Amino acid sequence: MPGHRPRRQPNASARTDHVAEQQGPRRYPPRVPRPTPTTRRSLLLGGLTLTGLALGGCSRLSALTDGSGGSSPSGTTTDTTSSPTSASSSASASVDASSTDADAALVEECHTLLLELAALAAAVAARLDGAQAAAARRLARLHRSQAALLAGATSDSAVPTVRAPASASKALTRLRGDETAARRRLTAAAVAADSGALARLLAGLAAGLSQAAVLAPLGSGADTLLRAPAVADLGTPIDAQLATEGVTALQDALAAEHAACWVYASLGAATSASTQTVQYEAVTAAEATHRARRDVLEAALRGAGEDPVGSAAAYDLPSLRTTARVRAEAVDLETGCAEALGYVVATTTGALRRWAVGEAGGCSRAALGFSDPARAAATGLLS
């Protein structure tokens, strides 16, 4: 992204123990290295063909997959050319088939879940009026588009018939409850998936539901996120058995967080605490979240016996003279961090993957909060 270096000293808040030995500003946003991507049109996943990778709408992000169709987050590769008389080959094939069956079951379940959500949202729309009804219909379209991403990997599913409560308030209450339950289920499915690519896809769907939760008819609107920034539940997920790709993913995510910490400090300096109080508090809260996330990533890497990548002393930035420019930079920051976290989801397992799924959802909600409320739409950020 073209831009210039601000005419000021590097952020005083940047601690020297996070800074790498590098002269001059680093390009911003940092490019996140990624495995060789498959096409966006089709992703071969252990015999399952998934059309698309995640929700559309984020042109700056490209597909992040776990490399070839036979690679798993644990770093093992299934050899399908071995002699069938080999006992180890037979055992490997059996495990691979079992994993494929489990992932196929997850896809089938999530596809049905999204179709049911779409049907419920459409039924609830019939109980509402005006803008609320239109918002519910948009939500139904969102869930149908999400389900379509899984359609190529499932058997033909009939469109379910769902009845909404007669009362508008009760219908909305049910819709909110079902949306929350679905978001939790998609998150759990992402953690459980054997394929890293499928995990990332499901994490993107969960992120889309996280965004939808704050938009009408479920919430008050994206602008409310600026007034009440979500506080991330940051633990320290350490996994000493990381494969090479997992280490690379964590380092790339850490590089993105280093950039986020530096740039958010610059955004705060470009925002008036007295006349732009809401935005200033949102930028400050976002910087704190990214610093905490940075510390978690550093701890995870050290726990795995790796040396965490350092931050640049400064990053090139465009002009930040307008409020719109500051907010646009914040959206770009969250988008880039979500992209890096999607790579972590695809290349890790267990506690690290669960943490990354949640943090990717946090980036999605933050990006929505800094977006233009009039144009805010649930997209997910793992495209």
C-alpha positions as CSV (number, residue, x, y, z in Angstrom):
1,M,0.0,0.0,0.0
2,P,1.6,3.3,-1.0
3,G,2.2,5.8,1.8
4,H,4.8,7.9,3.5
5,R,6.6,7.7,6.8
6,P,5.2,10.1,9.4
7,R,7.6,12.9,10.3
8,R,8.0,12.0,13.9
9,Q,10.0,9.7,16.0
10,P,9.0,6.1,16.4
11,N,6.3,5.5,19.0
12,A,7.7,6.0,22.5
13,S,5.3,3.3,23.6
14,A,7.1,0.7,21.5
15,R,9.3,-1.3,23.9
16,T,12.8,-2.0,22.8
17,D,12.6,-5.7,23.6
18,H,10.1,-6.1,20.8
19,V,12.1,-4.3,18.1
20,A,14.2,-6.2,15.6
21,E,17.6,-5.0,14.5
22,Q,16.5,-3.3,11.4
23,Q,17.2,0.2,10.0
24,G,14.5,2.4,8.4
25,P,10.7,2.0,8.2
26,R,9.2,-1.3,7.2
27,R,6.5,-1.6,4.6
28,Y,3.0,-1.3,6.0
29,P,0.9,-3.4,6.1
30,P,3.4,-6.2,6.2
31,R,2.9,-8.9,3.6
32,V,2.0,-12.2,5.3
33,P,3.8,-15.2,3.7
34,R,1.4,-18.0,3.1
35,P,1.4,-21.6,1.7
36,T,0.8,-22.1,-1.9
37,P,-2.9,-21.4,-2.3
38,T,-5.4,-23.4,-4.2
39,T,-7.9,-21.6,-6.4
40,R,-10.8,-19.8,-4.9
41,R,-13.1,-21.7,-7.2
42,S,-12.5,-25.1,-5.8
43,L,-10.6,-26.5,-2.9
44,L,-10.0,-30.2,-2.9
45,L,-10.2,-31.4,0.7
46,G,-9.7,-35.1,1.2
47,G,-12.3,-36.0,-1.5
48,L,-14.6,-33.1,-0.6
49,T,-14.9,-30.2,-3.0
50,L,-15.7,-26.9,-1.4
51,T,-16.5,-23.9,-3.6
52,G,-14.9,-20.8,-2.2
53,L,-13.0,-20.4,1.0
54,A,-15.0,-18.0,3.1
55,L,-17.4,-15.1,2.9
56,G,-16.6,-12.5,0.2
57,G,-16.2,-8.8,0.5
58,C,-12.5,-8.5,1.6
59,S,-10.6,-7.8,-1.6
60,R,-7.3,-7.3,0.2
61,L,-7.2,-10.9,1.5
62,S,-6.4,-13.8,-0.7
63,A,-6.9,-17.5,0.0
64,L,-5.0,-19.0,2.9
65,T,-4.9,-22.7,2.9
66,D,-2.7,-25.4,4.4
67,G,-1.0,-26.1,1.1
68,S,-1.6,-29.3,-0.7
69,G,-4.8,-31.3,-0.2
70,G,-2.9,-34.0,1.6
71,S,-1.2,-31.9,4.3
72,S,-2.6,-31.6,7.8
73,P,-1.8,-29.1,10.6
74,S,0.3,-31.7,12.4
75,G,2.7,-31.8,9.5
76,T,2.0,-35.3,8.4
77,T,1.3,-36.2,4.8
78,T,-0.8,-39.2,3.6
79,D,1.1,-41.3,1.0
80,T,-1.6,-42.7,-1.3
81,T,1.0,-44.3,-3.7
82,S,2.4,-46.9,-1.2
83,S,1.9,-50.6,-1.8
84,P,-1.5,-51.8,-0.4
85,T,0.3,-54.8,1.1
86,S,2.2,-52.5,3.5
87,A,0.8,-52.6,7.0
88,S,1.8,-49.0,7.8
89,S,0.3,-47.8,4.5
90,S,-3.0,-49.6,5.3
91,A,-3.1,-48.0,8.8
92,S,-2.4,-44.6,7.3
93,A,-5.1,-45.0,4.8
94,S,-7.5,-46.1,7.5
95,V,-6.8,-43.1,9.6
96,D,-7.1,-40.7,6.6
97,A,-10.4,-42.2,5.7
98,S,-11.6,-41.8,9.2
99,S,-10.5,-38.2,9.3
100,T,-12.2,-37.5,6.0
101,D,-15.4,-39.1,7.2
102,A,-15.3,-37.0,10.3
103,D,-14.7,-33.8,8.3
104,A,-17.5,-34.7,5.9
105,A,-19.9,-35.1,8.9
106,L,-18.8,-31.7,10.2
107,V,-19.5,-30.1,6.8
108,E,-22.9,-31.8,6.5
109,E,-23.9,-30.6,10.0
110,C,-22.8,-27.0,9.5
111,H,-24.4,-26.9,6.1
112,T,-27.7,-28.0,7.6
113,L,-27.3,-25.6,10.5
114,L,-26.8,-22.6,8.2
115,L,-29.8,-23.5,6.0
116,E,-31.9,-23.7,9.2
117,L,-30.7,-20.3,10.3
118,A,-31.5,-18.8,6.8
119,A,-35.0,-20.3,7.0
120,L,-35.5,-18.9,10.6
121,A,-34.3,-15.5,9.6
122,A,-36.7,-15.5,6.6
123,A,-39.6,-16.6,8.9
124,V,-38.7,-13.9,11.5
125,A,-38.7,-11.2,8.7
126,A,-42.3,-12.0,8.1
127,R,-43.0,-11.0,11.7
128,L,-41.2,-7.6,11.5
129,D,-41.8,-4.4,9.7
130,G,-39.8,-1.8,7.7
131,A,-36.1,-1.7,8.3
132,Q,-36.1,-4.6,10.8
133,A,-37.8,-6.8,8.2
134,A,-35.3,-5.8,5.5
135,A,-32.4,-6.5,7.9
136,A,-33.8,-10.0,8.7
137,R,-34.0,-10.7,5.0
138,R,-30.4,-9.7,4.5
139,L,-29.5,-12.0,7.3
140,A,-31.3,-14.8,5.6
141,R,-29.4,-14.1,2.4
142,L,-26.1,-14.1,4.3
143,H,-26.8,-17.5,5.7
144,R,-27.8,-18.9,2.4
145,S,-24.5,-17.6,0.9
146,Q,-22.6,-19.2,3.8
147,A,-24.4,-22.5,3.2
148,A,-23.6,-22.4,-0.5
149,L,-19.9,-22.4,0.4
150,L,-20.4,-25.9,1.8
151,A,-23.0,-27.1,-0.7
152,G,-20.4,-28.8,-3.0
153,A,-19.2,-31.0,-0.2
154,T,-22.6,-32.2,1.0
155,S,-25.3,-34.4,-0.2
156,D,-28.4,-32.7,-1.6
157,S,-30.2,-31.0,1.3
158,A,-33.8,-29.9,1.2
159,V,-34.5,-26.4,2.3
160,P,-35.9,-26.7,5.8
161,T,-39.2,-25.3,6.9
162,V,-39.0,-23.3,10.1
163,R,-41.8,-21.5,11.9
164,A,-41.1,-18.4,13.9
165,P,-43.0,-17.4,17.0
166,A,-46.0,-15.2,16.2
167,S,-44.8,-12.3,18.4
168,A,-42.2,-10.1,16.9
169,S,-40.2,-9.8,20.1
170,K,-40.3,-13.5,20.8
171,A,-39.3,-14.2,17.2
172,L,-36.2,-11.9,17.5
173,T,-35.3,-13.5,20.8
174,R,-35.3,-17.0,19.3
175,L,-33.3,-15.7,16.3
176,R,-30.7,-14.2,18.6
177,G,-30.5,-17.4,20.6
178,D,-30.1,-19.6,17.6
179,E,-27.5,-17.3,16.1
180,T,-25.4,-17.5,19.3
181,A,-25.7,-21.3,19.4
182,A,-24.7,-21.5,15.7
183,R,-21.7,-19.3,16.2
184,R,-20.5,-21.5,19.1
185,R,-21.1,-24.7,17.0
186,L,-19.1,-23.3,14.0
187,T,-16.3,-22.4,16.4
188,A,-16.2,-25.9,17.9
189,A,-16.4,-27.4,14.4
190,A,-13.4,-25.3,13.3
191,V,-11.4,-26.5,16.3
192,A,-12.4,-30.2,15.7
193,A,-11.7,-30.2,11.9
194,D,-8.8,-32.5,10.8
195,S,-8.2,-30.4,7.7
196,G,-6.6,-27.0,8.3
197,A,-8.4,-25.6,5.2
198,L,-11.8,-26.7,6.5
199,A,-10.9,-25.3,9.9
200,R,-10.2,-21.9,8.4
201,L,-13.3,-22.0,6.3
202,L,-15.5,-22.7,9.4
203,A,-13.6,-20.0,11.4
204,G,-14.5,-17.5,8.6
205,L,-18.2,-18.5,8.8
206,A,-18.1,-18.1,12.6
207,A,-16.5,-14.7,12.1
208,G,-19.4,-13.7,9.8
209,L,-21.9,-14.6,12.5
210,S,-19.9,-12.6,15.1
211,Q,-20.3,-9.6,12.9
212,A,-24.0,-10.3,12.2
213,A,-24.6,-10.3,16.0
214,V,-24.0,-6.6,16.2
215,L,-26.0,-5.6,13.1
216,A,-29.8,-5.2,12.7
217,P,-32.0,-7.0,13.4
218,L,-29.8,-8.8,16.0
219,G,-27.9,-5.7,17.3
220,S,-28.0,-2.0,17.3
221,G,-25.4,-1.4,14.5
222,A,-21.7,-1.5,13.8
223,D,-21.2,2.0,15.3
224,T,-22.0,0.6,18.8
225,L,-18.8,-1.4,18.7
226,L,-16.8,1.9,19.0
227,R,-18.7,2.7,22.2
228,A,-18.2,-0.7,23.8
229,P,-15.1,-2.4,22.4
230,A,-15.1,-6.2,23.0
231,V,-12.5,-7.3,25.5
232,A,-10.6,-10.3,24.1
233,D,-10.3,-13.4,26.4
234,L,-6.6,-13.8,26.1
235,G,-5.0,-16.8,27.5
236,T,-1.6,-18.3,26.7
237,P,-2.1,-21.3,24.5
238,I,1.3,-23.0,24.4
239,D,1.9,-26.0,22.2
240,A,5.4,-27.5,22.1
241,Q,4.6,-29.8,19.2
242,L,4.2,-27.2,16.5
243,A,4.9,-28.3,12.9
244,T,7.0,-26.0,10.8
245,E,4.0,-24.4,9.1
246,G,2.5,-23.7,12.5
247,V,5.6,-21.9,13.7
248,T,5.7,-19.9,10.5
249,A,2.0,-19.0,10.9
250,L,2.6,-17.8,14.5
251,Q,5.6,-15.7,13.4
252,D,3.6,-14.1,10.6
253,A,0.7,-13.4,13.0
254,L,3.2,-11.9,15.4
255,A,4.7,-9.7,12.7
256,A,1.2,-8.4,11.9
257,E,0.5,-7.7,15.6
258,H,3.8,-5.8,15.9
259,A,2.6,-3.6,13.0
260,A,-0.8,-3.2,14.5
261,C,0.7,-2.0,17.8
262,W,2.8,0.6,16.1
263,V,0.2,1.8,13.7
264,Y,-2.6,2.0,16.3
265,A,-0.3,4.2,18.4
266,S,0.0,6.5,15.3
267,L,-3.8,6.4,14.8
268,G,-4.2,7.5,18.4
269,A,-1.8,10.4,17.9
270,A,-3.9,11.5,14.9
271,T,-7.1,11.4,16.8
272,S,-8.3,14.1,19.2
273,A,-9.0,12.8,22.7
274,S,-11.2,15.9,23.4
275,T,-13.2,16.3,20.2
276,Q,-13.2,12.7,18.9
277,T,-13.6,11.0,22.3
278,V,-15.4,7.8,21.1
279,Q,-13.0,7.1,18.3
280,Y,-10.0,7.9,20.5
281,E,-11.1,5.5,23.1
282,A,-11.8,2.8,20.5
283,V,-8.3,3.2,19.0
284,T,-6.7,3.1,22.4
285,A,-8.7,0.0,23.3
286,A,-7.8,-1.7,20.0
287,E,-4.1,-0.9,20.6
288,A,-4.3,-2.6,24.1
289,T,-5.9,-5.6,22.6
290,H,-3.2,-6.0,19.9
291,R,-0.5,-5.6,22.5
292,A,-2.0,-8.3,24.6
293,R,-2.3,-10.5,21.5
294,R,1.3,-9.8,20.6
295,D,2.4,-10.9,24.1
296,V,0.4,-14.1,23.8
297,L,2.0,-15.0,20.4
298,E,5.5,-14.3,21.8
299,A,4.8,-16.5,24.8
300,A,3.5,-19.3,22.6
301,L,6.5,-19.2,20.4
302,R,8.9,-19.2,23.3
303,G,7.0,-22.1,24.8
304,A,7.6,-24.0,21.6
305,G,11.3,-23.2,21.8
306,E,11.3,-20.6,19.0
307,D,12.6,-17.0,19.0
308,P,9.8,-14.6,18.3
309,V,10.2,-12.3,15.3
310,G,10.9,-8.7,16.3
311,S,9.1,-5.4,15.3
312,A,10.4,-2.8,13.0
313,A,11.4,0.5,14.5
314,A,8.9,2.2,12.3
315,Y,6.4,1.5,9.5
316,D,5.5,3.5,6.4
317,L,2.1,5.1,6.7
318,P,-0.2,7.2,4.4
319,S,-1.5,10.5,5.5
320,L,-3.8,10.4,8.6
321,R,-5.3,13.9,8.3
322,T,-9.0,12.9,8.2
323,T,-11.2,10.8,10.5
324,A,-12.2,8.7,7.5
325,R,-8.6,7.9,6.8
326,V,-7.9,6.9,10.4
327,R,-10.9,4.6,10.4
328,A,-9.9,3.1,7.1
329,E,-6.4,2.3,8.4
330,A,-8.0,0.6,11.4
331,V,-10.1,-1.6,9.1
332,D,-7.0,-2.5,7.1
333,L,-5.1,-3.3,10.3
334,E,-7.9,-5.7,11.5
335,T,-8.2,-7.2,8.1
336,G,-4.5,-8.0,7.9
337,C,-4.4,-9.4,11.4
338,A,-7.4,-11.6,10.6
339,E,-5.7,-12.9,7.5
340,A,-2.6,-13.9,9.6
341,L,-4.8,-15.5,12.3
342,G,-6.6,-17.5,9.6
343,Y,-3.2,-18.9,8.7
344,V,-2.7,-19.9,12.3
345,V,-6.1,-21.6,12.4
346,A,-5.2,-23.6,9.3
347,T,-1.8,-24.8,10.5
348,T,-2.3,-25.5,14.2
349,T,-4.5,-27.7,16.4
350,G,-6.0,-27.8,19.9
351,A,-5.6,-24.8,22.2
352,L,-3.7,-22.6,19.7
353,R,-6.4,-23.2,17.0
354,R,-9.2,-22.5,19.4
355,W,-7.5,-19.2,20.5
356,A,-6.9,-18.2,16.9
357,V,-10.5,-18.8,15.9
358,G,-11.7,-16.6,18.7
359,E,-9.1,-13.8,17.9
360,A,-10.0,-13.9,14.2
361,G,-13.6,-13.3,15.3
362,G,-12.4,-10.4,17.4
363,C,-10.7,-8.8,14.4
364,S,-13.8,-9.2,12.4
365,R,-15.9,-7.4,15.0
366,A,-13.3,-4.7,15.4
367,A,-13.1,-4.1,11.6
368,L,-16.9,-3.8,11.5
369,G,-16.8,-1.2,14.3
370,F,-14.4,1.0,12.4
371,S,-16.3,0.7,9.2
372,D,-18.9,3.2,7.9
373,P,-22.1,2.3,9.8
374,A,-24.2,3.0,6.7
375,R,-22.3,0.4,4.7
376,A,-21.5,-2.1,7.4
377,A,-22.2,-5.7,6.4
378,A,-21.3,-9.1,7.8
379,T,-18.5,-10.5,5.6
380,G,-16.1,-12.4,7.8
381,L,-12.4,-11.6,7.2
382,L,-10.9,-14.9,6.1
383,S,-11.6,-14.7,2.4
